[in-house]
């Protein structure tokens, strides 16, 4: 069935990244082995530091989850190289009931495409043409099930000339000279061929003479097939490279998106198209039939359930499960799924409970990053979203990991590295977009232990926020500078002063305000904006 991707939201924070790692680890520990933690945004400094601290590898980055050619159940026909005989290609296509084949170079890359129509067209042309040019000897022996009678023959590896049936008229016309003579069980056939200058003699169901084995020329071949069959299949010994298409070939790569493939197929009329991997090797063929029921990527969403915060191409995936601690939003599914949504301060609190319920003890490394994620999302248990369950789970995880929550918390909210980052990087470190009652709002949050260092960059932040507001078509944009020591947040914003004044009962000034006790975007900012606009 393929992998099941576990992903958090865009611009992921520590809770989002760790939740994807922890849940994939839990499912794989139970024997599923299909779950893979991925991310759809860049790691922030806090998350990177925590993963490095506990020596845990960061999830792979995935740009989007749109359906690709790699998700389709395309065909994997037999692989034939350009040197094999036409006869073999035809039998392969007939036995496998396929109308066309990709033809490969020796290194597995694409040489051309061969269709049943190509073979039929070539076969009809041979009815009126008796000449064969440079027919590989090995191919000829294979097609007519023959063997070389005179083993001393080693002149050339190919045969050329007019194909001639050994009839009296053929001997008399002189067409045997430098030709390929097809004989039955006829007396003195080889001697006549030598006398007439034939380059190759094919003996069909004939008795062989001992003296023929000692001849150096011409090439003498014995076959159990009768002359009628040989005269027809002889032409099919040519390599398929002589008749297959090699120009203007439409092909696709595994990474191509289904939407783009559909557009190309509407403009072409081929029955099957080669599929190539990243190294240009042929891996299969694609037809219109395969586009009817594409296999969707399977995804588990953690720490979010809002389409605007999720992966690009969400409408093309199959959502298997949602684990979250935010409000229910607008994501829709094709069928009923398991949804676990709890009013706690961290997604990792929920996942820790799932470990307990299933009897799985996380490794010290996994327990360590989960404890850190709970501390991060609850702002060291000071956020109003924090519950006793968060505190209890974090303490249990800390014991398994053998770490101090106090020490990990100090590391989490260090402002180290902030001076080197641009305003845009800092805003987008933990930034989410919301659609509330027809209003589009963007809210970023920086959690720190010294908000003064960030407030000194106010004008820089507002300049970038103005650009983001225009670019994203927002009605409102807010940046929360949450200070864990002050236990409150500075709000920098662009939008209506009256809206914020009514929402928080604080008079803003110069695009800023301080909200004591406000630590949570989820529980204290978004609900107030929703209540005001609702």
N, C-alpha and C positions, 0 to 999 in steps of 0.2 A: 504493500500500500504506500510505501514511501514515508518520509519523515513528517513528524508533527512539530511545527515551529511554535515555540513559546516566546512571546514578545511582550514587552511593556510599551509605553507610549513614546511619541516623538519627544525630542529634547529630554531624554530620560534622566531621572534623578537616581540616587543610590537605591531607593526602595524598588523602583521599577526594574533596574538591571538585576539586582540580587534576587528579586522575586522570580524572574525568568530562569535564572540559574538554579535556584533552589527547587522550583517546581519540576523542571526537567530532570534534575537529579533524583527527586522523590519518585517520579514515575519510572525512570530507568532502574532505580533500585528495586522496584517491584517486578522487574523482568520485562517491561514493555520494550525498552531499547529503541524506541522510535522517536523519542522526544529530544528536541534540540533547542537549546536556548539561543536566541538571536536578539539583535538590537536594531532599531530603526533610526538611531540618532547617535551623535558623538558622545563619548564618555566625558563627564565633567571631572575636574581635578579631584574632588572629594571621592567620587566612585573609583577613579583610577588608583588613588592612594590606598583605599580600603582593599581593593582586589590585590594590589601588589603586597600589601601588609600581610595578607593571609595566603599569598601565593596561589591565587585562583585566576584561571585564564578568563579573559573578557569574552563575552559572546561575539560571534561573527556578525559583522554589519551586513544588513540586507537593505538595499535601496527601496525596493517595493516587492509586492507579492502578486503582481499581475500574472495571469496565466501565460506560460511560455510554451514553446514547442517541447521542452523537456517534460512538461506536465502531461502531454498527450500520449495516448497509447498507440503511437505510430508503429508501422510494420518494420520488422527486421528481416528482410529477405536474405537469401544466400548471397555470399560475397564472391563475385567473379572478377578476375583481373582481365585486362584488355587482350591478353595473349591466348586465352582459351578459345576453342573452336565454337563456331556458331551453333553447331549441333548440340553441344553441351549446354549452351545458354537456352536453346529452345526447349530441350528436355527439362531443364531446371524450371523454366517458366510454366511449362505445361503441368509438371508434377506438383508444383506449388500453387497452381491456379492464379498466377499473377501476370499482369499485362505489360509490365516494364521493370527493368532492373537498372540500378546504378552500377556502372562499370568502374573498377578501381585501378589505380596505378599500383605498382608493387609495394609502395609504402603506405597504402591504405587511403590515400587521397583520391579525389574524384577525377576520373578520366573522361567519362561521358555517360550518356543514358541510352539504353537499348530497349526498344519496344517490340512487341509482337508484330506490329505493322512494319517495322524496319526489316525484320526477318522475312516477312511475307513478300515485301517489295523486292528484296534482294533475290529471293527464291524465284520469283517470276522473271526477273532479268536474266537469270542463268538459262532459262528455256531457249533463249535466242542468242546466247553467247557461249562459245565452247572454250574460250581461252581462260587459263588460270595463270596468275602471276605470283611468283614467290610464295607458294603454298608451303608452310612449315611441315617438314617431314614427320615430326612427332605428332602434330595435329592430324595428319592424314592417317597415320597408323592407328591412332586412337579411334577415329570416326569409323573406319572400315574394319576395325578389329583385326588389323593385319600385322604381319611380321616380315622383316627383310630376309629374303631367302639367301642372297649372296652377302654374307657378313663382311666380305672384303670391301664392300662398297662404302666409301667414306668421302666421296667427292664434294658434295654440297649438303647443306641442311635444309634446303628448300627445293621444290620442284616447280617448274614453269612450263607452259606450252599449251597447245590445243588438246582438249580431251577427245579421244578417238575410240570408237567401238571397233573391235577387230572383225570387220566384215571385208569381203573381197574388194568392195569398192574403195574402202579406206586404204588398203594396200596399194591399189592401183593409182589412187589420186596423189600419192606422195604426202598426204597430210600427217603421216606418222613421224616424219622427220622433226626432231626436237619436240615431239609431243608426248602425251601421256596415253598409253595404249591400254585399253581394258579388254582382257581376253577371257574366254571361257576355257573349258577343258579341251583345248585345240592342239593338235600335234604341231610341233615345230614353231609354236607361237613366239617363243623367246628368240629363236634363231631369226625369224622373219623381222622381229622388232629391231634386232641388232643390225640386220642388213639394211633396214629402212631408216636407221638413225634415231630411234625413239630414245628419250631420256629416262623414261620410267615405264615399267610394265607391271600392270596389276593383274594377277592371275586369280580368277574367281572360281572357287570350288574345283581347282585343277589338280591333277597329279603332278608331282614335282620330280624333276630329274636331278640326279646327283651332280652332274657336271655344271648345273646352274649355280650351285653353291660356291663354285670356285671363280665365278666371273667377277671382274672388278666393275664393269659397267655393262649395261645400264642398271639403274636401281630396279631390282626385281622384288615385288611384294606379293605375298600370298594372303588371301582373305577367304573366310568361310561364307561370305555373302555372295549372292548371285550378281550377275552383271547389271541387271536392271537397278537394283538397290544402290550398287556402287556408283553408277552413273548419276544418280540423284544426290546422294549424300556426300559425294566427293567435294562438291562446291561448299558444303557446310563445314568443311574442315578449315576454311579460312578463319583467322582470328577475328573476334568480334570487334576489334578496334577498326576494322576496315569498313564497317557499316553503321556503327553507333554514332549518335549525335555528340559533338564535342563543343559546339558553339551556342551561345545565347541560352545556356542552361539555367533554368530557374531553380534555385535551391535555398534551403533555410538552415539556420543554425539553432542549436539547442536553446540559446539565450534569446532568440527572437520572440517578440510578444505576439500573442494570438490575434490581437486587433490588427497588427500590421500584416500578419500572414493572410488574414481574410481579404484585405484589400488587394494583395498581390494575386490571390487565387481568382478573384473576380475578373481580373484582366488577362488571365491565361487559360489555356484549354488542355493542358497536360493532365494525364490521369494520375500520375504520381510524381513526387518531387523529392530529390535527395535531401537527407538531413545530415548536417555536419556538426562535429563537436568543435571545441575551441582550437584544436590543432588541425582543423580542416580534414579530419578523418571522417569517412562515411560511417554513420551509425544506424541508418535506416531510411525508410521512405515515408512520405506523408501524402495523404490524399484528402479530398474534400470530406469523405466519410468520417475521418478522425476529428473533424471540427464540430461534429454534431453534438457530441457529449464529452466535452473536455473534462479532464480530471482536475478538480480544483485543489489548490494547496490547502492543507489542513493546519489550522492555527488555534492556539490557546492564547487568550488575551489576559494579561495580568496587569493590575494597578491602573486600569482604565476601562471604560465601556462607552466612550464617546467617539464617533466616527472622525471628527475633526482632529482628534489626538492620535488616531490609530494609523496603521500602515497604509501607504498608497496602494490602491488596488484591493481595498477591503471588500468591495462589492463582488470581487471575483474569487474570494476564498471561501472555504467551508469552516466556519467558526465552530470549534469542538466544545469549548468551555470558556467561562469567564470567571476570574477570581479577582475581586476588587473590594475597595473600601470607600468608594466615592458614590455620589448620587447616581441613580439610574438615568441613563441618557437615551441616545437615539439609535443605537446599533440594533439592526434587525438580523435574524437568522433564518435559514431555509427550513429548519426543523427544530423541534424542542432540544435544548441542550442543558447541560448542568451549569447553573450559575450560583456562585457562592459570594454573597455580598454581605459584609458585616460592618457595623458601626464601630470600627476600631481605628487606631491611629496609623496603622501600617499594613500593607498587603502581606508582609512577611510574618506578621502576627497570625494571620489566617493560615498561612502555609505551614507555620510551626505547629499549629493545632492539627493540621492534616497529617503531619509526620507522626504526631502522638496517636492520633486515631488509627493510623495504619500500622503502628508498631515499628516504625523505622526511626533509628537514631541517626541524625545527620553526623557526618564526619566533623572533627574539630574545625577544619577549614570552612566548611559550609555553615556550621553553627556560628562561627566568628563573623562572617560577612552578614548573616541574617540578623545577628544582634546589633551590628553596626547600622544596618538598614532601619531597624526599628528606632534606634536612637536618632538617626537622621530625620526620619519622617515625623517623629513626635517632638523634635527639637529638645532632645535630652529630657523627655517626659514633661516638658513645660507647655506644649501645645494643648489647646482646649480639645483637640481630637484624641488626646491620649486617654487610655482607659487602664483600669487595673489589669486587664488581660494583656495589654501591651507590656506593662512593667513585669508581670509574672513571666511571660514568654521570653523577654529579653534576659532576665536573670537566669532562667534555665539554660538558654543558649550560651550565655557567658560561662557557665559552669562547664558545659561540654567543651567549649573552646579553650577554657583555661585563661580567660582574659578578664581585665577590669573594665566595667562599663564606664567608669569615670575617666580612665585614661583614653579609651577609645573615643569618648565624647569630646575630649579636648582636642584630639587629632582632627575630628570631623569638622569642627567649626573654626579652624585656623584660617586666617586670611592670606596665608602665604601664597604667592603666585598671582594674587589679584592685581597687583600693580602692573604686571607685564601683560595683562589681558586687555583687549579692546572693550569698549562699552557694549558693543553688539554681542561679543562673545559672552560677557557676563550676564546680559539680559536673557540670552537664549539658553543659558545653562539649565534653567528650570523654568520653561515658558510654556504656557498652555493657552489655547484659544477656546472660547465658549460662545454658543449661540443661545441667547436668552430673550424670549419674547420679541423676536425680530431684531434684536440688537446683537452686533458682533463685538466681542470684547476679548482682548488679549491681556493675560496677567503673568508677569514674570516674578520670580522670587529668589532673592539672594539671602541666605541665612548665614550670619556671621557673629563674631564676638566683639566686633568694633565697627559699628555702623558709621562712625565719623569719617573713617577712611574712604568709605563709599560716597557719603554725602558731599565730600569735597569734589566729587566728579559729577555733581548734579547736572550741570549744563551739558556736559558730554552725553549723559544718559538721555536727557530730554531731546537732544538733537537726533540721536539714533531712534528714539521712540517715535518721533515725528515721521521719520522715514518709514519705519515699520507700519505705522498707522495708515499712511497713504498707500503703501505697497500692498498691504493685506486687506484694505478696504474695511478698517475697523471703525466702530463708533466711539470706542473707548479703549485706552491702553493704560495699564497700571504696572509699576514696578514696586514690589514690596522689598524693603530692606529690613529684614527681621533680625533684631539684635537679641541674642539669647541672654545677655547679661542685663539689658534694660527690660527684657520681657515685654517687648512691644515692637511695632514696625513703623518705619517711615514709609509713606506712600508718595511716590512721584507719579504724576499722571498727566494725561492729555485727554480732555473731554470737558463735560459740563461741571462747573464748580457746584452748582445747585444739586446735582445728582449725588455727589459725594457728601455734601453737607446734610442732605436729607437721609442718606443711607447710614451715616455714622455719627450724626449729631455733633460734628466737629467742623468748625469753619476753616476751610482750606485757604492757603495764602501762597502765592507765587508757585503754583503747580506742585505744592507739597503739603503734607499734613502728617502728624504723628498720632498713632493710635495705640495707647497703652493697653497691654494685655492681648492685643491682636497678634497671633502667631501663625494662624492657619488660613491659607487661601481657600481651602475646601470648605471649612466650617464657619469662617467668619467674614470672608470677602464675598464669595460667590452667593451664599444664601441671602445676604443683605441686598445685593444687586438684583437678585431674582425677585425678592419680596417687593422691591421698589418698582421694578418694571412689570412685574406680574399683575 
